[in-house]
Amino acid sequence: MARLQSVLFVCAGLLLWLGSQACVSPVDQEKVQSEKTADGGVNDGIADGVADGVVSDGIADGVVSDGVVSDEAGELKWYTTCGDPACGGHRPQQGVSACTSQKEGTTCTSEGEKCDPINSCNQLFLCSKTDPKKQVGGCPISTRRLKRDIRYLETHEQEAIYRTLMGFRLATYRYTFDPSKSKKHLGFILEDQPESPAVDAKRSMVDLYQYTSMVVASMQAQARAFASQRQVMEAQSRAVEAQKQVMEAQSRAVEAQKRLVEAQAKEIQRLRQEIQSIRSMMREPSLSKKLQK
């Protein structure tokens, strides 16, 4: 049980770590840290979770209006995009050339232009008037103040997610666009689970934040099932122990009864011997004459 709880904590930590890696560049991290220091920690930065670009409500900085954030649009600047949900090494971006002298936060001239700074999170530099990470469709966010209609899952809903996840068919595969065709991947096929919250169908991708959340919900459901089963087993163990004590008491009673019977048998044997002795004495002639006189 303790091991399962530790796994839950690891998964919860993974959600937070994935979010911070997916959407915050090193420059953003320094900016967020300075903002936290300035406002006493009220502004939690850009994102807490990861959905690889799936956002529902807005962003932590700026003014939110109908889910869109105003970032005081002005001159064109180089901004970083979200990048991968988890930083796993650089991959060349098709149609995007490597950056040369471009730096995040500096001005640019051609809106929509992109270049690849070549980092392990596969973020790109985008020439834009607003930060793409702070728009709907940008990086995911998990702070409560920018969400509405929050409703926590009921136990039966977590159990339903567990059953759904158990139905996922995992497969190994290779990507058709991988020139080496050597690296084998593990995962599920989107077409096998088209209605799953873990599917980002528009981009033919897995929504890792929701996928991981489904795993956490399943583990919580499993943990409750294990705890319930453990209680049942403990109750059965106590019942068995009580039955064992009853049987031991009955065994002691039987042993005492056995000793009593043995004692009674010995007493009967002694009485028989005395009776036999008396009969033998009465048969003696001398004793018979004495009794006649």
LUMLUM-43020 format. One record per residue (C-alpha): chain; residue in one letter; y, x negated, z negated. Coordinates in pm, 1 decimal, decimal comma, m for minus. Layout:
<nodes>
node chaine = A; residu = A; py = Y; px = X; pz = Z
...
</nodes>
This chain:
<nodes>
node chaine = A; residu = M; py = 0,0; px = 0,0; pz = 0,0
node chaine = A; residu = A; py = 239,2; px = m280,3; pz = m91,2
node chaine = A; residu = R; py = 160,2; px = m449,1; pz = 237,2
node chaine = A; residu = L; py = 244,9; px = m131,0; pz = 429,3
node chaine = A; residu = Q; py = 576,7; px = m98,2; pz = 248,1
node chaine = A; residu = S; py = 663,3; px = m456,9; pz = 336,2
node chaine = A; residu = V; py = 593,1; px = m377,6; pz = 702,5
node chaine = A; residu = L; py = 831,3; px = m80,7; pz = 681,0
node chaine = A; residu = F; py = 1104,8; px = m305,8; pz = 543,8
node chaine = A; residu = V; py = 1040,4; px = m553,2; pz = 826,0
node chaine = A; residu = C; py = 1074,2; px = m277,1; pz = 1085,5
node chaine = A; residu = A; py = 1396,8; px = m151,2; pz = 929,2
node chaine = A; residu = G; py = 1532,3; px = m504,8; pz = 933,6
node chaine = A; residu = L; py = 1421,9; px = m537,9; pz = 1297,1
node chaine = A; residu = L; py = 1629,1; px = m232,9; pz = 1394,4
node chaine = A; residu = L; py = 1941,3; px = m381,1; pz = 1244,3
node chaine = A; residu = W; py = 1875,4; px = m728,7; pz = 1387,5
node chaine = A; residu = L; py = 1806,0; px = m593,0; pz = 1736,9
node chaine = A; residu = G; py = 2131,8; px = m400,4; pz = 1729,1
node chaine = A; residu = S; py = 2336,1; px = m701,9; pz = 1629,8
node chaine = A; residu = Q; py = 2172,8; px = m916,8; pz = 1898,3
node chaine = A; residu = A; py = 2195,2; px = m656,7; pz = 2172,2
node chaine = A; residu = C; py = 2561,8; px = m576,1; pz = 2168,2
node chaine = A; residu = V; py = 2760,9; px = m844,3; pz = 1993,7
node chaine = A; residu = S; py = 2847,6; px = m1173,3; pz = 2157,7
node chaine = A; residu = P; py = 2933,0; px = m1478,4; pz = 1944,4
node chaine = A; residu = V; py = 3302,8; px = m1413,9; pz = 2010,8
node chaine = A; residu = D; py = 3261,9; px = m1046,8; pz = 1909,6
node chaine = A; residu = Q; py = 3083,3; px = m1148,3; pz = 1591,0
node chaine = A; residu = E; py = 3375,0; px = m1367,3; pz = 1483,8
node chaine = A; residu = K; py = 3616,2; px = m1083,9; pz = 1569,9
node chaine = A; residu = V; py = 3412,5; px = m825,7; pz = 1374,6
node chaine = A; residu = Q; py = 3386,8; px = m1057,2; pz = 1074,7
node chaine = A; residu = S; py = 3762,6; px = m1110,0; pz = 1066,7
node chaine = A; residu = E; py = 3821,0; px = m733,4; pz = 1099,0
node chaine = A; residu = K; py = 3580,9; px = m667,3; pz = 810,0
node chaine = A; residu = T; py = 3765,7; px = m916,3; pz = 596,3
node chaine = A; residu = A; py = 4099,2; px = m761,2; pz = 687,1
node chaine = A; residu = D; py = 4008,9; px = m399,2; pz = 621,3
node chaine = A; residu = G; py = 3777,0; px = m452,2; pz = 324,8
node chaine = A; residu = G; py = 3458,1; px = m388,2; pz = 522,3
node chaine = A; residu = V; py = 3553,8; px = m40,3; pz = 648,3
node chaine = A; residu = N; py = 3502,9; px = m136,2; pz = 1011,7
node chaine = A; residu = D; py = 3134,8; px = m218,5; pz = 1061,5
node chaine = A; residu = G; py = 3176,7; px = m368,2; pz = 1405,3
node chaine = A; residu = I; py = 3029,2; px = m266,3; pz = 1730,1
node chaine = A; residu = A; py = 2671,6; px = m159,3; pz = 1667,8
node chaine = A; residu = D; py = 2395,5; px = m127,7; pz = 1410,8
node chaine = A; residu = G; py = 2106,7; px = m25,2; pz = 1637,2
node chaine = A; residu = V; py = 1975,8; px = m91,5; pz = 1983,8
node chaine = A; residu = A; py = 1906,5; px = 145,6; pz = 2267,0
node chaine = A; residu = D; py = 1984,3; px = m93,4; pz = 2549,6
node chaine = A; residu = G; py = 2288,2; px = 92,0; pz = 2666,5
node chaine = A; residu = V; py = 2210,8; px = 446,2; pz = 2549,5
node chaine = A; residu = V; py = 2501,4; px = 589,9; pz = 2346,0
node chaine = A; residu = S; py = 2579,0; px = 940,8; pz = 2232,0
node chaine = A; residu = D; py = 2899,8; px = 938,0; pz = 2034,9
node chaine = A; residu = G; py = 3150,7; px = 654,4; pz = 2072,5
node chaine = A; residu = I; py = 3221,9; px = 319,9; pz = 1915,1
node chaine = A; residu = A; py = 3336,4; px = 173,8; pz = 1588,2
node chaine = A; residu = D; py = 3676,8; px = 47,8; pz = 1703,5
node chaine = A; residu = G; py = 3955,8; px = 228,2; pz = 1884,5
node chaine = A; residu = V; py = 4031,1; px = 601,1; pz = 1907,9
node chaine = A; residu = V; py = 3742,0; px = 836,1; pz = 1978,0
node chaine = A; residu = S; py = 3808,1; px = 1139,7; pz = 2196,5
node chaine = A; residu = D; py = 3514,8; px = 1351,9; pz = 2317,5
node chaine = A; residu = G; py = 3286,3; px = 1054,3; pz = 2275,6
node chaine = A; residu = V; py = 3508,5; px = 816,3; pz = 2478,7
node chaine = A; residu = V; py = 3694,3; px = 533,4; pz = 2313,5
node chaine = A; residu = S; py = 4045,5; px = 436,7; pz = 2403,5
node chaine = A; residu = D; py = 4074,3; px = 59,8; pz = 2398,4
node chaine = A; residu = E; py = 4441,9; px = 53,2; pz = 2488,5
node chaine = A; residu = A; py = 4368,7; px = m7,0; pz = 2855,2
node chaine = A; residu = G; py = 4601,4; px = m262,7; pz = 3003,2
node chaine = A; residu = E; py = 4557,8; px = m587,8; pz = 3192,6
node chaine = A; residu = L; py = 4230,7; px = m696,6; pz = 3337,2
node chaine = A; residu = K; py = 4026,0; px = m922,6; pz = 3112,6
node chaine = A; residu = W; py = 3681,7; px = m1071,8; pz = 3101,0
node chaine = A; residu = Y; py = 3453,4; px = m876,2; pz = 2865,5
node chaine = A; residu = T; py = 3087,4; px = m926,7; pz = 2779,2
node chaine = A; residu = T; py = 2833,8; px = m655,3; pz = 2852,4
node chaine = A; residu = C; py = 2560,9; px = m550,3; pz = 2608,4
node chaine = A; residu = G; py = 2285,0; px = m771,6; pz = 2736,5
node chaine = A; residu = D; py = 1922,6; px = m732,1; pz = 2634,2
node chaine = A; residu = P; py = 1818,4; px = m531,8; pz = 2326,6
node chaine = A; residu = A; py = 1657,9; px = m848,4; pz = 2193,2
node chaine = A; residu = C; py = 1757,9; px = m1196,1; pz = 2302,8
node chaine = A; residu = G; py = 1451,2; px = m1347,7; pz = 2463,9
node chaine = A; residu = G; py = 1576,2; px = m1608,3; pz = 2707,0
node chaine = A; residu = H; py = 1789,3; px = m1613,5; pz = 3018,7
node chaine = A; residu = R; py = 1688,5; px = m1432,7; pz = 3337,5
node chaine = A; residu = P; py = 1880,3; px = m1461,0; pz = 3664,2
node chaine = A; residu = Q; py = 2071,5; px = m1143,4; pz = 3749,6
node chaine = A; residu = Q; py = 2025,1; px = m1033,3; pz = 4109,5
node chaine = A; residu = G; py = 2350,0; px = m1040,3; pz = 4303,4
node chaine = A; residu = V; py = 2546,3; px = m1198,3; pz = 4017,2
node chaine = A; residu = S; py = 2656,5; px = m1560,7; pz = 4047,3
node chaine = A; residu = A; py = 2693,4; px = m1797,6; pz = 3755,0
node chaine = A; residu = C; py = 3028,6; px = m1812,2; pz = 3577,4
node chaine = A; residu = T; py = 3241,0; px = m2121,0; pz = 3632,2
node chaine = A; residu = S; py = 3573,4; px = m2130,7; pz = 3448,1
node chaine = A; residu = Q; py = 3566,7; px = m1769,6; pz = 3323,3
node chaine = A; residu = K; py = 3600,3; px = m1719,4; pz = 2949,0
node chaine = A; residu = E; py = 3571,8; px = m1404,4; pz = 2743,4
node chaine = A; residu = G; py = 3909,7; px = m1254,7; pz = 2663,1
node chaine = A; residu = T; py = 4098,6; px = m1435,5; pz = 2939,5
node chaine = A; residu = T; py = 4266,4; px = m1249,9; pz = 3224,7
node chaine = A; residu = C; py = 4098,9; px = m1179,4; pz = 3557,5
node chaine = A; residu = T; py = 4213,6; px = m1034,2; pz = 3889,9
node chaine = A; residu = S; py = 3933,5; px = m830,9; pz = 4050,0
node chaine = A; residu = E; py = 3828,8; px = m523,3; pz = 3850,4
node chaine = A; residu = G; py = 3453,2; px = m474,6; pz = 3842,7
node chaine = A; residu = E; py = 3376,0; px = m837,7; pz = 3925,3
node chaine = A; residu = K; py = 3085,9; px = m987,2; pz = 3733,7
node chaine = A; residu = C; py = 2954,9; px = m1333,6; pz = 3662,5
node chaine = A; residu = D; py = 2664,4; px = m1469,8; pz = 3461,1
node chaine = A; residu = P; py = 2756,0; px = m1691,5; pz = 3161,3
node chaine = A; residu = I; py = 2384,6; px = m1775,7; pz = 3134,2
node chaine = A; residu = N; py = 2291,6; px = m1700,8; pz = 2774,3
node chaine = A; residu = S; py = 1967,9; px = m1602,7; pz = 2605,1
node chaine = A; residu = C; py = 2077,6; px = m1239,2; pz = 2564,4
node chaine = A; residu = N; py = 2146,5; px = m1197,0; pz = 2939,0
node chaine = A; residu = Q; py = 2498,8; px = m1065,2; pz = 2884,4
node chaine = A; residu = L; py = 2733,7; px = m1069,0; pz = 3181,9
node chaine = A; residu = F; py = 3108,7; px = m1117,4; pz = 3205,7
node chaine = A; residu = L; py = 3279,9; px = m807,2; pz = 3347,5
node chaine = A; residu = C; py = 3640,1; px = m795,5; pz = 3471,8
node chaine = A; residu = S; py = 3773,4; px = m471,8; pz = 3324,6
node chaine = A; residu = K; py = 4074,8; px = m310,2; pz = 3159,4
node chaine = A; residu = T; py = 3856,2; px = m185,7; pz = 2874,8
node chaine = A; residu = D; py = 3564,0; px = m328,9; pz = 2682,1
node chaine = A; residu = P; py = 3242,4; px = m186,0; pz = 2835,7
node chaine = A; residu = K; py = 3073,5; px = m215,3; pz = 2498,0
node chaine = A; residu = K; py = 3317,0; px = 40,3; pz = 2358,8
node chaine = A; residu = Q; py = 3255,8; px = 318,4; pz = 2608,7
node chaine = A; residu = V; py = 2997,7; px = 592,8; pz = 2637,3
node chaine = A; residu = G; py = 2705,2; px = 430,3; pz = 2811,8
node chaine = A; residu = G; py = 2796,1; px = 96,6; pz = 2658,3
node chaine = A; residu = C; py = 2626,5; px = m54,0; pz = 2356,0
node chaine = A; residu = P; py = 2458,2; px = 180,9; pz = 2107,3
node chaine = A; residu = I; py = 2608,9; px = 243,5; pz = 1764,6
node chaine = A; residu = S; py = 2462,5; px = 365,6; pz = 1436,8
node chaine = A; residu = T; py = 2755,6; px = 402,6; pz = 1198,9
node chaine = A; residu = R; py = 2769,8; px = 745,2; pz = 1032,3
node chaine = A; residu = R; py = 3141,3; px = 802,9; pz = 1086,3
node chaine = A; residu = L; py = 3098,9; px = 812,0; pz = 1463,7
node chaine = A; residu = K; py = 2806,8; px = 1054,4; pz = 1465,4
node chaine = A; residu = R; py = 2781,0; px = 1430,0; pz = 1427,3
node chaine = A; residu = D; py = 2501,7; px = 1684,3; pz = 1388,4
node chaine = A; residu = I; py = 2304,8; px = 1435,9; pz = 1176,2
node chaine = A; residu = R; py = 1972,1; px = 1580,6; pz = 1067,4
node chaine = A; residu = Y; py = 1697,0; px = 1379,0; pz = 904,7
node chaine = A; residu = L; py = 1341,8; px = 1427,4; pz = 1024,3
node chaine = A; residu = E; py = 1113,4; px = 1653,5; pz = 825,9
node chaine = A; residu = T; py = 769,3; px = 1535,4; pz = 723,3
node chaine = A; residu = H; py = 595,1; px = 1748,5; pz = 985,6
node chaine = A; residu = E; py = 823,5; px = 1606,6; pz = 1255,3
node chaine = A; residu = Q; py = 735,1; px = 1250,9; pz = 1159,0
node chaine = A; residu = E; py = 368,8; px = 1345,6; pz = 1168,5
node chaine = A; residu = A; py = 419,2; px = 1495,0; pz = 1516,7
node chaine = A; residu = I; py = 581,8; px = 1171,0; pz = 1633,0
node chaine = A; residu = Y; py = 286,2; px = 979,6; pz = 1490,5
node chaine = A; residu = R; py = 43,7; px = 1194,3; pz = 1688,5
node chaine = A; residu = T; py = 256,4; px = 1150,5; pz = 2002,1
node chaine = A; residu = L; py = 274,1; px = 774,9; pz = 1960,2
node chaine = A; residu = M; py = m100,7; px = 755,6; pz = 1908,3
node chaine = A; residu = G; py = m132,1; px = 911,8; pz = 2254,2
node chaine = A; residu = F; py = 64,3; px = 632,3; pz = 2422,5
node chaine = A; residu = R; py = m157,6; px = 435,7; pz = 2658,7
node chaine = A; residu = L; py = m71,3; px = 68,0; pz = 2639,7
node chaine = A; residu = A; py = m129,0; px = m144,1; pz = 2945,4
node chaine = A; residu = T; py = m89,2; px = m500,1; pz = 3061,7
node chaine = A; residu = Y; py = 99,8; px = m560,6; pz = 3383,9
node chaine = A; residu = R; py = 303,9; px = m802,7; pz = 3592,6
node chaine = A; residu = Y; py = 642,2; px = m728,8; pz = 3750,2
node chaine = A; residu = T; py = 655,6; px = m704,8; pz = 4127,5
node chaine = A; residu = F; py = 987,8; px = m890,8; pz = 4135,2
node chaine = A; residu = D; py = 854,5; px = m1183,9; pz = 3935,8
node chaine = A; residu = P; py = 818,7; px = m1459,6; pz = 4198,1
node chaine = A; residu = S; py = 564,5; px = m1652,5; pz = 3993,1
node chaine = A; residu = K; py = 354,2; px = m1339,6; pz = 3926,8
node chaine = A; residu = S; py = 204,1; px = m1532,5; pz = 3638,0
node chaine = A; residu = K; py = 349,3; px = m1380,0; pz = 3321,9
node chaine = A; residu = K; py = 154,3; px = m1081,8; pz = 3192,3
node chaine = A; residu = H; py = 341,8; px = m815,7; pz = 2991,0
node chaine = A; residu = L; py = 224,5; px = m552,5; pz = 2745,2
node chaine = A; residu = G; py = 371,7; px = m205,8; pz = 2711,3
node chaine = A; residu = F; py = 349,3; px = 154,9; pz = 2824,0
node chaine = A; residu = I; py = 428,8; px = 299,2; pz = 3166,5
node chaine = A; residu = L; py = 730,7; px = 531,9; pz = 3174,6
node chaine = A; residu = E; py = 561,7; px = 775,9; pz = 3409,8
node chaine = A; residu = D; py = 282,9; px = 823,0; pz = 3153,1
node chaine = A; residu = Q; py = 534,8; px = 948,9; pz = 2894,3
node chaine = A; residu = P; py = 822,0; px = 1103,0; pz = 3096,1
node chaine = A; residu = E; py = 942,4; px = 1332,6; pz = 2815,1
node chaine = A; residu = S; py = 936,3; px = 1072,2; pz = 2538,4
node chaine = A; residu = P; py = 1263,9; px = 983,6; pz = 2358,1
node chaine = A; residu = A; py = 1161,6; px = 622,0; pz = 2415,7
node chaine = A; residu = V; py = 1211,9; px = 660,4; pz = 2791,4
node chaine = A; residu = D; py = 1544,8; px = 582,0; pz = 2959,4
node chaine = A; residu = A; py = 1449,1; px = 739,6; pz = 3291,5
node chaine = A; residu = K; py = 1784,2; px = 684,8; pz = 3463,5
node chaine = A; residu = R; py = 1746,3; px = 309,9; pz = 3439,4
node chaine = A; residu = S; py = 1363,7; px = 295,7; pz = 3449,8
node chaine = A; residu = M; py = 1367,0; px = 126,8; pz = 3110,9
node chaine = A; residu = V; py = 1227,4; px = 171,5; pz = 2762,2
node chaine = A; residu = D; py = 1482,8; px = 279,3; pz = 2503,0
node chaine = A; residu = L; py = 1384,8; px = 18,4; pz = 2247,0
node chaine = A; residu = Y; py = 1589,6; px = 164,4; pz = 1961,5
node chaine = A; residu = Q; py = 1424,4; px = 504,7; pz = 1988,7
node chaine = A; residu = Y; py = 1086,1; px = 343,9; pz = 2055,3
node chaine = A; residu = T; py = 1116,8; px = 137,7; pz = 1736,9
node chaine = A; residu = S; py = 1240,6; px = 444,5; pz = 1546,8
node chaine = A; residu = M; py = 929,8; px = 631,6; pz = 1660,3
node chaine = A; residu = V; py = 718,0; px = 346,8; pz = 1526,2
node chaine = A; residu = V; py = 901,6; px = 360,6; pz = 1191,2
node chaine = A; residu = A; py = 856,1; px = 740,2; pz = 1172,2
node chaine = A; residu = S; py = 485,2; px = 695,7; pz = 1246,4
node chaine = A; residu = M; py = 448,9; px = 430,0; pz = 978,6
node chaine = A; residu = Q; py = 625,1; px = 651,2; pz = 726,0
node chaine = A; residu = A; py = 391,8; px = 939,8; pz = 812,1
node chaine = A; residu = Q; py = 95,1; px = 705,1; pz = 782,5
node chaine = A; residu = A; py = 220,4; px = 570,3; pz = 450,3
node chaine = A; residu = R; py = 240,2; px = 923,4; pz = 309,4
node chaine = A; residu = A; py = m108,8; px = 1000,7; pz = 439,7
node chaine = A; residu = F; py = m241,9; px = 682,8; pz = 280,6
node chaine = A; residu = A; py = m65,2; px = 764,2; pz = m48,7
node chaine = A; residu = S; py = m209,8; px = 1116,1; pz = m45,9
node chaine = A; residu = Q; py = m554,4; px = 983,6; pz = 35,3
node chaine = A; residu = R; py = m520,2; px = 726,5; pz = m239,9
node chaine = A; residu = Q; py = m433,4; px = 999,6; pz = m490,8
node chaine = A; residu = V; py = m739,8; px = 1197,2; pz = m383,0
node chaine = A; residu = M; py = m959,8; px = 888,3; pz = m413,7
node chaine = A; residu = E; py = m813,6; px = 805,5; pz = m755,6
node chaine = A; residu = A; py = m878,0; px = 1163,1; pz = m870,3
node chaine = A; residu = Q; py = m1234,8; px = 1140,6; pz = m740,1
node chaine = A; residu = S; py = m1275,3; px = 806,5; pz = m916,3
node chaine = A; residu = R; py = m1156,7; px = 960,3; pz = m1243,2
node chaine = A; residu = A; py = m1397,7; px = 1251,4; pz = m1194,6
node chaine = A; residu = V; py = m1684,0; px = 1009,9; pz = m1129,2
node chaine = A; residu = E; py = m1588,3; px = 809,6; pz = m1439,7
node chaine = A; residu = A; py = m1579,2; px = 1127,7; pz = m1648,4
node chaine = A; residu = Q; py = m1918,7; px = 1231,1; pz = m1509,0
node chaine = A; residu = K; py = m2050,4; px = 884,5; pz = m1588,2
node chaine = A; residu = Q; py = m1933,6; px = 919,0; pz = m1948,5
node chaine = A; residu = V; py = m2100,7; px = 1261,5; pz = m1973,2
node chaine = A; residu = M; py = m2424,6; px = 1118,6; pz = m1836,8
node chaine = A; residu = E; py = m2405,5; px = 824,2; pz = m2077,0
node chaine = A; residu = A; py = m2354,3; px = 1067,3; pz = m2367,4
node chaine = A; residu = Q; py = m2650,2; px = 1273,8; pz = m2246,2
node chaine = A; residu = S; py = m2855,5; px = 955,3; pz = m2217,8
node chaine = A; residu = R; py = m2769,7; px = 864,7; pz = m2577,8
node chaine = A; residu = A; py = m2864,5; px = 1216,5; pz = m2689,4
node chaine = A; residu = V; py = m3196,5; px = 1190,9; pz = m2505,4
node chaine = A; residu = E; py = m3261,1; px = 851,3; pz = m2665,0
node chaine = A; residu = A; py = m3189,2; px = 993,9; pz = m3011,1
node chaine = A; residu = Q; py = m3419,8; px = 1287,5; pz = m2940,2
node chaine = A; residu = K; py = m3688,1; px = 1046,7; pz = m2828,0
node chaine = A; residu = R; py = m3659,0; px = 849,3; pz = m3150,4
node chaine = A; residu = L; py = m3681,2; px = 1172,5; pz = m3352,4
node chaine = A; residu = V; py = m3994,8; px = 1279,2; pz = m3165,1
node chaine = A; residu = E; py = m4147,9; px = 937,5; pz = m3221,1
node chaine = A; residu = A; py = m4069,3; px = 959,4; pz = m3592,8
node chaine = A; residu = Q; py = m4222,8; px = 1307,5; pz = m3610,1
node chaine = A; residu = A; py = m4530,0; px = 1183,7; pz = m3425,9
node chaine = A; residu = K; py = m4570,4; px = 901,1; pz = m3676,4
node chaine = A; residu = E; py = m4535,8; px = 1145,7; pz = m3966,7
node chaine = A; residu = I; py = m4797,5; px = 1374,8; pz = m3815,6
node chaine = A; residu = Q; py = m5029,9; px = 1080,0; pz = m3771,3
node chaine = A; residu = R; py = m4979,7; px = 980,9; pz = m4137,2
node chaine = A; residu = L; py = m5056,4; px = 1334,1; pz = m4255,0
node chaine = A; residu = R; py = m5369,5; px = 1343,4; pz = m4041,8
node chaine = A; residu = Q; py = m5486,5; px = 1019,0; pz = m4196,1
node chaine = A; residu = E; py = m5429,7; px = 1155,5; pz = m4549,1
node chaine = A; residu = I; py = m5619,0; px = 1474,0; pz = m4469,1
node chaine = A; residu = Q; py = m5906,1; px = 1270,5; pz = m4327,3
node chaine = A; residu = S; py = m5911,1; px = 1055,4; pz = m4639,0
node chaine = A; residu = I; py = m5925,4; px = 1360,7; pz = m4865,7
node chaine = A; residu = R; py = m6210,5; px = 1509,7; pz = m4664,3
node chaine = A; residu = S; py = m6405,7; px = 1181,6; pz = m4686,8
node chaine = A; residu = M; py = m6361,3; px = 1172,2; pz = m5063,2
node chaine = A; residu = M; py = m6484,7; px = 1528,4; pz = m5100,5
node chaine = A; residu = R; py = m6803,9; px = 1445,5; pz = m4916,4
node chaine = A; residu = E; py = m6901,3; px = 1172,1; pz = m5166,5
node chaine = A; residu = P; py = m7202,7; px = 1286,4; pz = m5393,8
node chaine = A; residu = S; py = m7056,8; px = 1158,5; pz = m5716,8
node chaine = A; residu = L; py = m6736,2; px = 1343,9; pz = m5662,6
node chaine = A; residu = S; py = m6931,2; px = 1654,2; pz = m5570,3
node chaine = A; residu = K; py = m7133,2; px = 1646,2; pz = m5899,6
node chaine = A; residu = K; py = m6822,8; px = 1593,2; pz = m6102,3
node chaine = A; residu = L; py = m6658,3; px = 1890,7; pz = m5938,9
node chaine = A; residu = Q; py = m6971,6; px = 2108,2; pz = m6010,1
node chaine = A; residu = K; py = m6969,1; px = 2024,2; pz = m6383,7
</nodes>
